[in-house]
Amino acid sequence: MAAADRFDEVLALLRAHGGRVTAPRRAILRALIDHADHPTAEQLTADVQVRHPETHESTVYRFLDDLERLGVIDHVHLGHGPAVYHFADDTHHHLVCEACGLVVEVPDRALEGFRRRLRSDFDFEMEPRHFAVPGRCRACSESAKVSSG
């Protein structure tokens, strides 16, 4: 979806649910759309404060919570750091290397076999949106083998 379309669509959804559209909220949404990766609330606050220094981090968190309640964004925990955010219509999951911190995005279908197995064997519906799968990337796995061998 084009950035301008996403911006207008989210603002329309916000208005339709009784939300206010203020200059700080517009700036936060613009920063979220413009961010190349998965930003933290702290990164978004820093981006917004360049043009709107009066915008507090608590405003950013409240707006992110509103957007999540509306189904616009999801947050995910990529290890022990702060939550990061991405648009909910960009359905994917995260693999995080515990050694080097590499984050690999995998499509939703990559977990479908596991999801089916949990459903059939345990009568359980998995909802993995808010967590990352920890492990080791190839380079760190190979490095560990070489150093222990």
C-alpha positions as CSV (number, residue, x, y, z in Angstrom):
1,M,0.0,0.0,0.0
2,A,1.3,3.5,-0.9
3,A,2.4,5.5,2.1
4,A,-0.1,8.4,1.3
5,D,-2.9,5.9,1.1
6,R,-2.0,4.2,4.3
7,F,-1.7,7.5,6.1
8,D,-5.2,8.6,4.9
9,E,-6.7,5.2,5.6
10,V,-5.4,5.1,9.2
11,L,-6.6,8.6,9.9
12,A,-10.0,7.8,8.5
13,L,-10.2,4.7,10.7
14,L,-9.1,6.6,13.7
15,R,-11.8,9.3,13.1
16,A,-14.5,6.6,12.5
17,H,-13.8,5.2,15.9
18,G,-14.0,8.6,17.7
19,G,-10.2,9.2,17.8
20,R,-8.8,12.6,17.6
21,V,-6.4,13.5,14.7
22,T,-3.9,15.9,16.2
23,A,-0.5,17.2,14.9
24,P,1.5,14.9,17.2
25,R,-0.6,11.9,16.1
26,R,-0.1,12.7,12.5
27,A,3.6,13.1,13.1
28,I,3.8,9.7,14.9
29,L,1.9,8.0,12.2
30,R,4.1,9.5,9.5
31,A,7.2,8.4,11.4
32,L,5.8,4.9,11.7
33,I,5.1,4.8,8.0
34,D,8.4,6.2,7.0
35,H,10.5,3.9,9.2
36,A,12.4,1.4,7.2
37,D,12.3,-1.4,9.8
38,H,10.5,-2.2,13.0
39,P,10.8,0.9,15.2
40,T,10.5,1.1,19.0
41,A,8.4,3.7,20.7
42,E,11.6,5.4,21.8
43,Q,12.8,5.6,18.1
44,L,9.5,7.0,17.0
45,T,9.6,9.6,19.8
46,A,13.0,10.7,18.7
47,D,11.9,11.0,15.1
48,V,8.8,13.0,16.0
49,Q,10.6,15.3,18.4
50,V,12.8,16.6,15.6
51,R,9.8,18.6,14.3
52,H,7.5,18.4,17.4
53,P,9.7,18.7,20.4
54,E,6.7,19.1,22.7
55,T,5.6,15.5,21.9
56,H,6.1,13.3,25.0
57,E,7.0,9.6,24.8
58,S,3.8,8.8,26.8
59,T,1.8,10.4,23.8
60,V,3.6,8.0,21.4
61,Y,2.8,5.0,23.6
62,R,-0.9,5.9,24.0
63,F,-1.2,6.4,20.2
64,L,0.5,3.1,19.5
65,D,-1.9,1.4,21.9
66,D,-4.8,3.0,20.1
67,L,-3.5,1.9,16.7
68,E,-3.0,-1.7,18.1
69,R,-6.6,-1.8,19.5
70,L,-7.8,-0.7,16.0
71,G,-5.9,-3.6,14.4
72,V,-3.6,-1.2,12.5
73,I,-0.3,-2.3,14.0
74,D,1.1,-5.2,16.0
75,H,4.0,-5.1,18.5
76,V,6.5,-7.9,18.9
77,H,9.2,-8.6,21.4
78,L,12.5,-9.5,19.7
79,G,14.3,-10.7,22.7
80,H,15.0,-8.8,25.9
81,G,14.7,-5.3,24.5
82,P,11.7,-3.0,24.1
83,A,8.8,-3.9,21.9
84,V,8.9,-3.0,18.2
85,Y,6.0,-2.1,16.0
86,H,4.9,-3.0,12.4
87,F,1.7,-2.7,10.4
88,A,-0.7,-5.6,11.0
89,D,-1.4,-6.1,7.3
90,D,2.3,-7.1,6.9
91,T,1.8,-10.5,8.4
92,H,5.1,-12.1,9.2
93,H,7.1,-13.6,12.1
94,H,10.5,-13.1,13.5
95,L,13.5,-15.4,14.0
96,V,16.1,-13.8,16.3
97,C,19.7,-15.0,16.7
98,E,20.5,-15.1,20.4
99,A,24.2,-14.7,19.6
100,C,24.5,-11.8,17.1
101,G,20.9,-10.3,17.3
102,L,20.2,-10.9,13.6
103,V,16.4,-10.7,12.9
104,V,15.0,-12.7,10.1
105,E,11.4,-12.0,8.9
106,V,9.6,-15.1,7.7
107,P,6.2,-15.2,6.0
108,D,3.1,-16.4,7.9
109,R,3.0,-19.6,5.9
110,A,6.4,-20.7,7.3
111,L,4.6,-21.5,10.6
112,E,1.5,-23.1,9.0
113,G,2.7,-26.7,9.5
114,F,3.5,-26.1,13.2
115,R,0.1,-24.3,13.6
116,R,-1.8,-27.2,12.0
117,R,0.1,-29.7,14.2
118,L,-0.8,-27.8,17.4
119,R,-4.4,-27.6,16.2
120,S,-4.7,-31.3,15.4
121,D,-2.6,-32.8,18.2
122,F,-3.4,-30.4,21.1
123,D,-6.6,-28.7,20.0
124,F,-4.8,-25.4,20.4
125,E,-4.9,-22.3,18.1
126,M,-1.5,-20.6,18.1
127,E,-1.4,-16.8,17.9
128,P,2.4,-16.0,17.5
129,R,2.1,-12.3,16.6
130,H,3.8,-10.9,19.7
131,F,6.8,-13.1,20.1
132,A,9.9,-14.0,18.2
133,V,11.4,-17.4,17.8
134,P,14.9,-17.5,19.4
135,G,17.7,-19.5,18.1
136,R,21.0,-19.2,16.2
137,C,21.6,-18.0,12.6
138,R,23.8,-20.1,10.3
139,A,26.9,-18.0,10.8
140,C,26.7,-18.2,14.6
141,S,25.9,-21.9,14.6
142,E,28.9,-22.6,12.4
143,S,31.1,-20.4,14.5
144,A,30.0,-22.2,17.6
145,K,30.8,-25.6,16.0
146,V,34.3,-24.4,14.9
147,S,35.2,-23.0,18.4
148,S,34.0,-26.1,20.2
149,G,35.4,-28.6,17.8
